[in-house]
Structures are given as C-alpha cells and as structure tokens.
Amino acid sequence: MLLFAVPTVAFRSPFERTPQPLHTVVIIPARYQSTRFPGKPLADLAGRPMIQHVYERAVSAPGVDAVVVATDDDRIVRAVERFGGLVRLTRPSHQTGLDRIAEVADQLSCNIVVNVQGDEPLIEPAMIAEVVEPLLSDPTLQMSTLRRRIDNPAEASSPNAVKVVVTTAGDALYFSRSQIPGGRHDAHPLFKHVGVYAYRRPFVRELASRPQTPLEVAESLEQLRALEHGFRIRVIETQFDSIGVDSPDDLERVRRHLSVGSRA
C-alpha cells in the first residue's frame, strides 16, 4: 500500500489538441454535496485532503499520461490547485458522475478515459493499469471494469457492496446490490464489483447521451445503462481491494489503515 506523497508531475496538458493525443487520462469526479457526508473530498487524511490522496495514487499508475479532477465546487478547485493538481469546474446540473466525466472527456485529447472515484483514497495504482489493459488488447471493447472475490460474509449481504456475475468470456451479465448468484456459493464464488472504469473516450459521450434505463434506476447503478443498451463491459478480476468513503465511519477506517501502514 502506498503511503508516501507523490511529487507533483508536470503532465502535458490533456486539453491541447495536437496531432499526437495522449493515450490514457484519469478523470476523478468529486462532488462537494453528499447526503451522507457533505464535503468528503476535502476531509483530512494524514494532513492532506482526501482528493489529494486519490490524485497522487492515480498519478502513480503505470501508463497514465494525465490526471484531472472534475468537480462542481470552487472549494475543491482551490484545494486541487493548492497541491498542484489539474482540475476542471463542471456544470452543477449534472445528475450523475458519468455526466460530469462526459463534460470533461469532451474537452480532452486522448484515447482512453479512466474513471476513478474521488472517495477511493486507498486505490492501488496497479488497479488502474488492470482496468485499462483489456482496451489495449481488444480493439472491439468500449468499456471495462474490475471485480474482486468476496471473502467477507458481511459484504455478501450488504447492499453497499455491489455484486457482479460474468459470462465465460468475462463480460458482465448483471450488477446488483442483492446477492447474485443465489444458491450454492461453493460451486460459484461471489464477486464484488470494484467501481473503476476504463472507456474509449468517444464512448463516454455515447453512453452519457443514452437515457437512463429501468434497471439502472431500480438498482441505482449507472453501469447497468451500458448493459441495458446492449454494450459489453469486460470485467477483470483483481487481487487488490480498497475502501470507498461513504460515511465518517469509513473515513475513520481509512485513517486507521494509513496509521498502521505508516508504522509498518
């Protein structure tokens, strides 16, 4: 687990239209308002705002050419600028993180866009490389994400841990907050969806322009929009895990992890 601060990286601007576009750009959507935890991107972790931890880990990922924070709030803009990060202020009217990413992706000069959530301060940089790899090896794919085997019974029953089932080729069949598949899990293990996504840049706008779908609304899971409109999502198994910060209790868990790691 990385615990050190990553020096500011002088990326070439991903917003410059050049004959040779960048290959991979990470976009980190970060809303200030949150029903359960307002202002969480700026929550203090080891003396730095949470969004800085996410940014520094994304910068460390192999093959990443630039990292951009996409936010709707001036306070987050100022925080990112203070630590030397690249940030774009987006429209406040966006209903989903996908819409916010699409606004920034439209301005980019790059081939692949990676969505790393702004509340994942412990994300392993290697996970970003893992989610990009399928798009490098299969030119027919438009979108990929990650899954991890569930070992904790509490995760299996928690609606906050999204589950995923896949085809024999590794493409998503369905995502759900319920436990899927049902029945014997000694015959088929449960997998948790890890919410990191890679897209071909034009596909971000394509997906954002499609209307919300019934299952997307029912499960409150944006990725179901892609499946309901007939698009494939390749799902790669990862050995890494992270802690998404949805509440102040989650923030304390991350603080304990950082504290233990700093003493190791």
C-alpha atoms as one frame of an Amber mdcrd trajectory, in Angstrom:
protein
   0.000   0.000   0.000   1.424   3.385  -0.988   1.639   5.780   1.938   4.017
   8.439   0.630   3.155  11.720  -1.029   3.812  11.673  -4.757   5.569  14.790
  -6.083   3.605  16.941  -8.481   4.008  15.616 -12.032   4.339  18.034 -14.951
   1.973  16.311 -17.378   1.485  17.580 -20.873  -1.940  19.221 -20.896  -4.589
  16.725 -21.991  -6.720  19.622 -23.246  -4.338  20.621 -26.035  -5.465  19.434
 -29.483  -2.334  18.016 -31.072  -1.563  15.553 -33.881  -0.401  13.093 -31.210
  -3.078  12.873 -28.495  -2.279  11.441 -25.094  -3.222   7.821 -24.589  -4.740
   7.474 -21.112  -6.209  10.192 -18.885  -7.731   9.585 -15.452 -10.764  11.693
 -14.531 -11.701  11.869 -10.851 -15.284  13.096 -10.324 -15.632  14.870  -6.963
 -18.904  16.354  -5.706 -18.898  18.529  -2.609 -22.509  17.811  -1.648 -23.292
  14.331  -0.380 -26.374  13.217   1.509 -24.412  11.106   3.974 -21.113  13.015
   4.044 -21.070  16.614   2.728 -17.618  17.898   1.805 -15.964  14.469   1.903
 -13.424  15.151  -0.911 -11.857  17.722   1.426 -11.904  15.533   4.546  -8.494
  15.465   6.227  -6.414  12.296   5.909  -2.929  12.424   7.395  -2.766  16.176
   6.860  -3.938  16.148   3.235  -7.444  16.347   1.736  -8.857  13.015   0.606
  -8.967  14.138  -3.032  -5.194  14.639  -2.928  -4.643  11.029  -1.844  -6.777
   9.809  -4.771  -4.975  12.117  -7.204  -1.494  11.073  -6.076  -2.306   7.375
  -6.399  -3.734   7.907  -9.894  -0.575   9.802 -10.884   1.457   6.766  -9.762
  -0.398   4.327 -12.034   1.659   2.839 -14.880   0.712   4.170 -18.302  -1.276
   7.192 -17.103  -0.491  10.336 -19.094  -2.530  12.860 -17.090  -4.975  13.127
 -14.180  -7.870  15.615 -13.964 -10.325  16.267 -11.122 -13.849  17.082 -12.319
 -15.831  18.963  -9.686 -18.860  21.197  -9.223 -17.444  23.227  -6.334 -14.916
  26.076  -6.084 -13.657  24.801  -2.731 -12.485  21.580  -4.348 -10.987  23.537
  -7.256  -8.903  25.605  -4.837  -7.794  22.538  -2.863  -6.596  20.742  -6.012
  -4.787  23.828  -7.291  -3.023  24.188  -3.932  -1.383  20.773  -4.242  -0.541
  21.356  -7.920  -3.202  19.142  -9.478  -5.160  19.672 -12.670  -8.867  20.418
 -12.159 -11.924  21.450 -14.197 -15.061  23.102 -12.799 -18.096  21.412 -14.333
 -21.743  22.371 -14.566 -23.639  21.960 -11.268 -26.678  20.479 -13.022 -25.198
  17.028 -13.707 -27.370  14.221 -12.346 -24.683  11.509 -12.430 -20.934  11.116
 -12.222 -20.995   9.841 -15.797 -22.430  13.172 -16.965 -19.666  15.058 -15.151
 -16.988  12.841 -16.684 -18.502  13.249 -20.149 -18.292  17.045 -19.918 -14.559
  16.877 -19.222 -13.900  13.991 -21.634 -15.374  16.083 -24.461 -12.531  18.579
 -23.927  -9.723  16.027 -23.823  -7.255  14.943 -26.454  -6.728  11.296 -25.543
  -7.737   7.758 -26.480  -8.781   6.192 -23.165 -10.523   7.749 -20.162 -10.381
   6.113 -16.732 -12.978   6.932 -14.087 -11.513   6.775 -10.575 -13.959   7.767
  -7.855 -12.965  10.713  -5.664 -13.784   8.784  -2.491 -11.200   5.996  -3.023
  -8.108   7.280  -1.172  -6.616   3.775  -0.866  -6.923   2.741  -4.503  -3.887
   0.803  -5.675  -2.268   2.343  -8.781  -1.966  -1.162 -10.264  -5.772  -1.374
 -10.393  -5.805   1.455 -12.925  -3.369  -0.421 -15.141  -5.501  -3.567 -14.782
  -8.697  -1.859 -15.917  -7.025  -0.282 -18.960  -5.366  -3.480 -20.226  -8.486
  -5.045 -21.861  -8.952  -1.973 -24.073  -5.322  -2.261 -25.171  -5.624  -5.938
 -26.104  -9.132  -5.970 -27.633  -9.954  -3.125 -30.070 -13.639  -4.122 -30.118
 -14.153  -3.298 -26.432 -15.534   0.085 -25.409 -15.612  -0.291 -21.618 -14.031
  -2.321 -18.818 -14.130  -2.549 -15.035 -12.902  -4.719 -12.137 -14.224  -7.363
  -9.750 -12.844  -8.989  -6.608 -13.771 -12.251  -4.925 -15.864 -11.730  -1.777
 -14.290 -13.296   1.303 -16.200 -11.361   3.959 -19.741 -12.669   4.628 -20.828
  -9.162   5.634 -20.046  -7.937   2.121 -22.102 -10.723   0.599 -25.256  -9.458
   2.300 -24.530  -5.711   2.198 -26.336  -3.600  -0.422 -23.352  -1.229  -0.340
 -21.165  -3.962  -1.860 -22.293  -4.267  -5.479 -22.090  -7.809  -6.864 -21.374
  -8.822 -10.444 -21.767 -12.008 -12.499 -19.991 -12.515 -15.823 -20.005 -14.688
 -18.934 -17.378 -17.342 -19.591 -15.592 -14.707 -21.701 -15.502 -12.330 -18.727
 -18.160  -9.856 -19.863 -20.690  -8.584 -17.346 -24.072 -10.299 -17.265 -25.512
  -8.213 -14.435 -24.640  -5.984 -11.485 -26.786  -5.913  -8.369 -26.909  -4.721
  -4.783 -28.523  -8.057  -3.982 -26.592 -11.292  -3.595 -26.007 -12.815  -7.016
 -25.906 -15.593  -7.927 -28.225 -17.252  -5.425 -27.838 -20.835  -4.299 -24.578
 -22.683  -3.647 -21.548 -20.436  -3.419 -19.159 -23.341  -3.034 -19.976 -24.028
  -6.696 -19.791 -20.392  -7.786 -17.985 -17.735  -5.702 -19.404 -14.278  -5.166
 -17.648 -11.295  -6.701 -17.794  -7.672  -5.628 -17.730  -5.012  -8.315 -14.820
  -2.603  -7.905 -16.011   0.721  -9.322 -13.074   1.725 -11.508 -13.894   2.068
 -15.222 -11.948   2.498 -18.440 -13.671   3.797 -21.596 -12.652   4.697 -25.099
 -13.072   8.449 -25.000 -15.858   8.768 -27.637 -17.856   6.085 -25.833 -18.154
   8.242 -22.701 -20.308  10.729 -24.623 -22.189   7.910 -26.350 -23.162   6.356
 -23.022 -23.935   9.650 -21.290 -26.246  10.632 -24.155 -28.366   7.489 -23.723
 -31.446   7.778 -21.481 -31.422   6.243 -18.032 -32.763   2.691 -18.050 -35.228
   0.892 -15.744 -32.682  -1.423 -14.119 -30.197   1.437 -13.709 -32.835   3.373
 -11.774 -34.029   0.346  -9.789 -30.523  -0.640  -8.633 -29.103   2.912  -8.651
 -26.137   1.631 -10.682 -25.012   3.651 -13.709 -23.148   0.749 -15.318 -26.442
  -1.038 -15.954 -27.223   1.625 -18.562 -24.480   0.168 -20.750 -25.807  -3.384
 -20.401 -29.439  -2.403 -20.990 -28.448  -0.594 -24.186 -26.618  -3.691 -25.404
 -22.970  -2.720 -24.799 -20.339  -5.120 -23.467 -18.420  -4.471 -20.261 -15.290
  -6.573 -19.764 -14.785  -7.360 -16.059 -11.250  -8.202 -14.911 -10.573  -9.975
 -11.617  -8.223  -8.089  -9.311  -6.483  -9.198  -6.140  -6.455  -5.654  -4.789
  -9.086  -4.054  -2.599  -9.884  -0.556  -1.463 -12.143   1.272   0.992 -14.698
   3.618  -0.511 -15.526   6.501   1.821 -19.298   6.873   2.012 -19.554   7.980
   5.626 -17.485   9.410   8.514 -17.138   5.821   9.811 -15.481   4.810   6.533
 -13.128   7.769   6.878 -12.039   6.511  10.291 -11.348   3.067   8.804  -9.085
   4.675   6.178  -7.307   6.692   8.870  -6.599   3.501  10.810  -5.188   1.847
   7.663  -2.922   4.809   6.980  -1.793   4.909  10.598  -0.941   1.199  10.638
   0.860   1.466   7.292   2.931   4.433   8.390   4.203   2.419  11.382   4.997
  -0.691   9.339
